[in-house]
Amino acid sequence: MKDRFEIAAELRVIGRLLTIKGENPFKVQAYERGARALETFHGDFDKLVKAGRLKEIAGVGNALSAIIEETYRTGECWVLGQLRQELPAGAVELSEVPGLSLKKIIALSEALHIETVADLKSACEQGLVSKIKGFGLKSQQKLRTDIERLESRKQDRSVLLSYAIEQAEGVLGYLRLCPALVEAELAGDLRRQNETVEEILIVAATDQPKLVIDHFLRLPTLARTIDLTNERCVGFLAAGTKVRLEAVAPDEFVATLHARTGAPNHIVKLQNIARSKGLDLTFGKARSTGGTRCKSEDEIYQRLGLQYIPPELREDQGEIEAAMSRELSQPLVLEDIRGMTHCHTIYSDGRNTIEEMALAAEAMGMKYLTVTDHSPSAYYARGVSIDRLRAQWDEIARVQERVKIKLLRGTESDILEDGSLDYPDHYLAQFDIVIASIHSRHKLDADQMTHRLLRALKLPVFKIWGHPLGRLIQSRPPFACRMEEVLDAVAVSRCAIEVNGDPHRLDLAPEWIRAARERGIKFIVSTDAHSTGALNYLRYGVSTARRGWLTREEVLNTLDSAPFMKAVHP
């Protein structure tokens, strides 16, 4: 018999093996969702299995419940065993090396009996891989480079912001069940909404710290602890994420939360200002010398003679100087967004219909939604060919009659290698919005990529530059280009820039958002949603925009539908 954490781990392996086989990504995601559901379940798991009620767990359907029950009762998972028989030994580990397809893994296994990344690294160093059909010296050198990057990445225990938030909210929800807890909040990188997070840091206010720590130790997803006192616990969750809980007295909560939120240089600068004003800002305090403690973070900044600085801005990137001169603008908030932009449907690689996406956005309070499916060059994503455009537009018109939300017909058109877009001009002119993105040839050198972008920017059509630098956080770096030159061109072109809320992208990065702001460039904040659930990525787009200091006035989709359509019309 296996416990739910062991079963969750096996579900993740199944998902990984299905990915290697090239199975439908939605099927893969179902196994990942099932694993997370088991890890975060707070009820009596054994009782549910024995009663045949696993489907009561959100995220567990008929197929998953059967697999979970079989694994729980027998200790073996038939599906996992079958997949392991179909694939070479070590396929899961080897698939972590970028660009190593199943075909290549099979070739390596048959020729050199390679089963681990260590085996592959050794074979590359000995020059054996280049002798296998389908490989060569360049492939061998690339594999060595990719293995080095993989090893470096494995030493980095950080996780994506969205994944950290999902886990952290579960931990917070559990903590708040403790009667001894007064209040608790997230701090550190997570509160600043950094794109990756090394640990979940929680500050808790309580008069009985040991009771809160003991309650935390009973957290179902807490796998192990590495540091434990009556006021502090550091450990790892079942999914591998580091978590830290600090329990402090209620009158120390505000100061501790503040000290544990800002980047180190931000806090040091504030402490220097505090000393000059007779304010004690050392850890756990924040009070006038001999005076009362600050009751809010807003009060801390007021006593320092500064405007309030939101958590996302506390990076020592000029925010203190701006707050000191009263020039720090109020950043965008989620409630400012009026329209959902950059949304995909089943016409390309989306999961939901136009109507389903429309109703979901409407339920979130949105006033308009852009249907921006992939264009013909994105063949891998079932890009919408010219002969399918009319059918899509007709369906948008039919759905519009049934929903209140305004539907805009758009496209995510590929920027080709020569800088052109892959729809003829007379079709582009008929869209309500054009998002222009790069989806291929990411490895052009900086000169080639810069020329590609400059040619695209010169096109007369108004376009939104989509996921501008093409990065995939933790897996693909931004492509090379002369960004300052490109931003100069955007500033004088018919163009705005997207802040993409997909947690794997969060593109444009904050430092470049700030550089674009200085040039007066406008933005949209999008979801890049491929499903109704992904519309919730809007929160990450907004947090990234806030980290780049964007205000409501600089974001086009804070406008109502009519002025938005006028602003972005091709």
N, C-alpha and C positions, 0 to 999 in steps of 0.2 A: 504494500500500500504506500502511495506517495502523497505528500502534503501538497497544498495548493501552490506553494512557491516552487516546488519541484515541477509540478504540472505546468505552471506558467512558463518556466524556463524551456520546457519541451515544446510548448506552443510556439515560442519564439524561434526555436530551431526549425520547426515545420515551416514557419513563414519564410525563414531564410532560404531553406531548400527549395521552396516553391518559387522564390525570386530567382534563384539560380537557374531553375528550369524554364523561366520566362512565363510563369503563370500570370493570370490577370492580377494587377496590383490591388484591386479591391478585395480579392480573395485573400491576398497576403495580409492586407490591413485588418481583416476580420480576425486573424490569428493574433495579431499584435493587440487589438482591442480586447480580445478574450484574455490574453496574458495580463494586461493591465487591470482588467476587471477582477481577476482572481487575486492579484496582489493588493488591491485596495478594498476588497470586500471585508466588511466589519462584522458580519453575522456569523452564525454557526455553520461553517462550511460542511463539516461532517454530516450534520443533520439534513442539510439540503440534498446532499448526494444520496444518502440512504432513503430519502423520501421521494427521490426522482424529481426534484423541483429546481434543478440547476438553472432552468430558463428564467427563473425569477431574478437572477443576477443580470443587471443591465449589461448588454454587450455579448451575452451568451445565447445563441440560438440553438436550433435542433441539432445541426451537425456538430457544433462545438460541445454541446452538452453530452452527446454520445461519446466523443473522444475523451472528454474529461472524466466521465464516469468509468469508462474502460480503464483508463490509466490509473485512476484512484483505486479501483478494485483489484486489478491484476498486477499493477506495477509496470506494465508494458503498454506502449502505444503502437498499435498496428500501423497507423498512418505513417508515423515517424520511421518505424522499421522498414516499411515498404520504400519510402523515399531514400533511405540510406542504402538499400539494396540497388536502387536504380542509378545512384550517383557514385562517383569515385570516392574512395576514402579521403577524408580531409577536404571535401568540397566546400564545406561551410567556412573553414579557416582560410582556404586559398581564395575564395570569392571576395574576401576583404581587400585583396590587392586590386587597385583600380584597373579596369580594362581587361581583366582576366576572365574571359567568357567560359562557359561550360565546355565548349569545343576545345579551348586551349587547355583547360584543366584536365580533360580526358587525355589529350595528347601528352601532357607532362606526366600523367600517371602511367600511361602505357609505355612511354619511352624510358622514363627515369624513375618510375615508382615514387614520385614526389607526392607526399601526403600533408606536409606542413609548410608554413612560410619559411621556417628555418631550413628545410630541405631545399626549397626553391632558391633561397639566398645563397646557399652553398653551391648549388648547381650553376648559378649565374657567375659566381666568383671563379669557378673552375672552367668557365667557358663552355659548359655542356649544353646549355639551353639553346644557344645559337645554332647548334647542329641539328636541332629538331625541325622537321618540315613545318613550315608555317611561321617559324621564328627566324631571327637573324641577329646580327650584331647590334643593330639599332634597337630591336625589340628587347634583347637581353639587357642592354644598358638602361632602357626605360624601366624594365622590371626592377633593376637594382635601385634606381631612383625612387620608384613607387614604394618599394619595400622600406626604404629609409624613412619616407614620409609616413608610412603606416606605423612604423615603430615609434616615431616621434609622436604621432597622434595618440597612440595607445598610452603613452606616458601622461597625456593630458586627460584628466578625469572630468573635464567640463562637459556639460550637456546643453542641448538647445534650450533657449529661454522657455519655449512653449511646454517642453517636457518637464522642465524644472517647476514651472507654475502649476502644471497639472498635479505633480506629486506634492508640491508645497501646500496647495489648497486642501488636499486630503489630510495632510498632517495637521494643518491649522484647524480643520473641522473637528478632528479627533481631540486635539488639545482643548478646544473650547467646550468640550463635554466635562472637563474637570471642574468640580465645584470650587476648588481652591484658586482657580485662575481668575484674575481681575480683567486682564486684556492681553492680547498677543498680536504681534504684527511681524511681517517679513522685513528683513533688513538686507544689507550688503548688495552684491551685484544684482540680486533678484529684484530688490526694490528699485534699483536704478534702471532696471529693464535692459541690462546688457544682453547682447545677442547670445552669449553662452555664459553658463553659470557653473562655478566650481563647487559651490556648496549651497545648500538651503540653510540660511541663517534666520533663526526666529528669536525675537526678544519677547519675553513673557513677564508680565507684572503680577506679583503675588506676595502675600504676607507669609505664605507657607511653601517655600521653594522645593522642599523635599517631596511634598505631596505631588507637586506638578511634575517633578522629575520622575517620580515613581510611576505616575500616570503615563508619561511619555515612554517609559521603558516597556509598557504593555502595548504600545502601538503595534498592530498586526504586521505592518510592513517594515518594521525595524529589524534588520537581519542580524546586526552585531554592533557593539559599542567599542570605541577605542580610547575614550576618556570619560571619566564619570566622577562627579562630585555632587554635593547636595545642591549646588546652584548651577551646574553645567553638565550637559551630556553631548558627546560627539560620537557619531556612529555612521553606519551606512544602511540605506534602505535596501530592500530586496532587489531592486532594479540596478543597484550599484552606485546610486547617487549619495554623496556625502551630505549629512545633515547635522546641524549644530543648534542646540537650544540653550539659551542663557536666561536664567530666572533671576529677576531683580526686584527690589522693593518698589511698590507703586510710585513713590515719590522720586525714584531714579529712572523710571521707565522712559520718559520723554528724552532725557539727556542721553541715555544709553542707546535708544533707537536712533537718535540723530548721529551719535558717534559711530555707530555700527553701519550706517547707511552710506555716508559720503566716501568718495575715493580718498585714500590717505592724504594726498596733497591738498585736497579741498579742506579736510579737517585741520591740517597743520596751519594753513593760511588763516582759517577762522580763529584758531587758538592764539595766533599772533595778534590778530585784531582784538580779541577778547582781553588779552593782557594789557593792551594799551587803554582799555576802557574800564579796567577793574572788574572784569567778568571772569569767573572761574569756569572754563569750558573743558576741564580735564574730564576723563571718562567717568560717567555716572553722575556728573554734577550739573553744570549749566545754571549758574546763579550769580547774582552780584556778590562781590566779596562781603561776607557778613549778612547777605540779604536772602531773599526767598528764591526758591528754585523756579525755573521757567516751567510754565504749565503746558506749553505747546511749542512745536518747532517754529511756528510763526513768531512766537515771542522771542525765541533765541535770536532770530535774524533781526527783529526789531531792536533788541537791546544792543546789537552790534552795529546798528545804523544802516542796515541793509534791507533791500526788498526781500521778500520771501523767495527762496530758491527751491523749486520743485525737485524731488529726489532724482528724476531722470537727468537733471542738469548738473548734478554735483560731482563733476569730473575734473575740476580745475582746468577748464578750457576757456577761461575768460568770464565765466558767469559771476564770480565774486566782484570783479572790477565793474561789470555791467550793473550789478545790483547796488554797488556802492554809489555809482553815478546816476542811479534811478533810471537806467535805460534798458532794464531787463523786461521784455514784453511777456505778457501772459501766453504760454504755449497752447497749442491746439488741445482740445479735450474731445473725448469720444462723442459727446453729445453734439458737437459742432457739425459732424458729418451728416449730410442730407441725402447723399446718393451712393449706392454700391457700384463701384467701378471695377473693370477687368474681371469679368465672370464668364466661365465656360459652361457649356451644356453638352448634351449627348450629340449635338451636331459635330463636335470634335471629340476631345478626350474627357469631357465632363461626365459626371455620374448621373445628373438629374436633368429633367426636361426644362424647357424654358418656363413653363407654368410653375413647376415646383420651385425653381430658383426665384421666380417673381414673388410667389406667395411667401416664401421664407424671408426674403428681403423686406417685404411689406410688413410681416409680423414683427420685424426688428425696428419698425418705425421709419424705414427709408422711403423717400419720395420718388426715387428713380433708380433704375438698374440698367447697366450697359451689358448687352449680350455681345461679348467679344471673343468669339471662338477663333481657333487657329486658322491660318490661311493655307493656300494650296501647298506651299513648300514644306509645311510641317506634315509630311505624309505619315510619319510615325504616330502622329496625334490625330489622324483622320481629318486633316485640315480641310476646310470647306472650299470645294472647287467652285468655279464660276457657275457651273450648271446646277449646283445645289444652293447657291445663294438665294435665288428667287423663292425656293421652297422654304428656306429659313425665314425670309422676310414675310412671307405669307403667314407662317405660323406665329411670328411675333405679332402681326396684325390681329390674328384670331384671339391670341391670348390677351392682348390689350383690351379686348372687349369684355373680358371676364375679370380683370383685376383693376384695382385703383392705382397702383404704382405705375409710374410712367416708364415704358420700356424703350430703350434707345438701341437701334441696330448699329452694331459696330464690328470691329475686327481686331485681332492681334496679328498684324501683318508682319511677316518676316523681313528684316533688313538683310538683303542678299549680300554676297561678298563684294559686289561692285557698288553697294550703297543704295541700290534701287529697292522699291517695295514690290511684292509679288502679286499685286492686283493692278490692272491697268488704271490709269488716271480717272477715266470716266466712271469706273466702279467705285474707286476711292471717294469720289465726290458725292456718291449717293449714301455713304454711311453717315451716321450722326457723330461717330467718334472713331478715330483711328489710333490704336496703340501700336507703335513700331518697336519691334524687339529683335534682338539677335539670339538665334537658337542654334547656330552652327558655326563652324570655323572659329572657335574661341581661341585657337592657338596662333592666330596671325600675330606678327610682331607689332610693336607699338606704332610704328609708322604706318603699316598696312591697315591696322584697326582704326587709327585716327583718321586716315583718308576715307575709309569706309563710312565712318560716322559723319564726317564733315559733308560728304556727298549726300547722305540721307537727310541731314539737317537743311540742306539747301533746297530740298524738294518743296514746291509751293504749298502742298497740302499741310494743314495743321495736324500735328501729331503729338502723341504722348510718348516719350521715350521710356519704354517698358523695361522693368528690372535692369537698369542701365548697364551695370558692369558684369552681369551674368554670373555672379558668384553663387555657389551653393555652400553654405556655412559648414565647415568641417570636412568638406569633400572636394570642392572646386574653388580655387582662388579667383578673384576678379580678373578679367582679361586685361591685357596691357594696352594702354593708350595714353596719349598726352592729355590728361584730364583737364588741366587748366585751359588748354587751347579749345577743347571740345565745349567746355562750359561757356567760354567767351562766344563761341558760335551759337550755342543754344540761346544765349541772351539776346541775340539779334535775329533769331529765326522764329518761324511760326511753330513754336514748340513749348511744351511743358514737360516736367519730369515726374515720373512715378516714384512714390515710396511704396514698395511692394511688401505687403504684410504676410506673405507666406513665410512661416517660421524658418524655413530652410534658406530663404533669400534675404529678407530684410534689407532690400537693396533699393535705394541708395543708402550707403553708410552715413552715419551722422556727420563725420568730418566733411564729406563732400556736399551734404545738404547745406551745411553752414556756408561753404564756399559758393554754392549756387545762390543762396539767399543774398549774399553780398552783391550779386550781379542783378538782383531784381527778378530772378526767374520764378515762375509759378509752378505749382505742384498739383498732383492728385495723390490721395492716399487710398490704396486699393487693397483688395484681398487676394487677387489671383485665384479666386475660388473655383475649384473643379467639382464642388458638391455643395449642397445646402449647409452642411456642417461647417465647411471651410469659410463660409461667410463670417464666422466668428473670428477669423484671422484679422478682422478689422482692428481689433484691440492691439495687435502687434504692429500693424502699420502705424497706428496713432502713437504708440509708445516710441517707435523709431523716429517718427516726425518730431515728437517732443524732444528726444535726445539731440535732434538737429536744430532745435530752437524754433521750429516752424510755428507760425501763428495762424489763426483762423483766416485772416485776410490773405494769406499766401497760398491757401489751398482751394483749388477750384471747386471741388465737390462738397464744399460747405455752402455753395450757392444752391438756390432752388432750381428746379428743372429748367425753366425757360432761360435764365441767365447762364446756367451751366452749358446748355446746348449751344447758345450763342458763342460762348467763350471757346468751345472745343470743336465747333463745326469745321470740317475739312475745307 
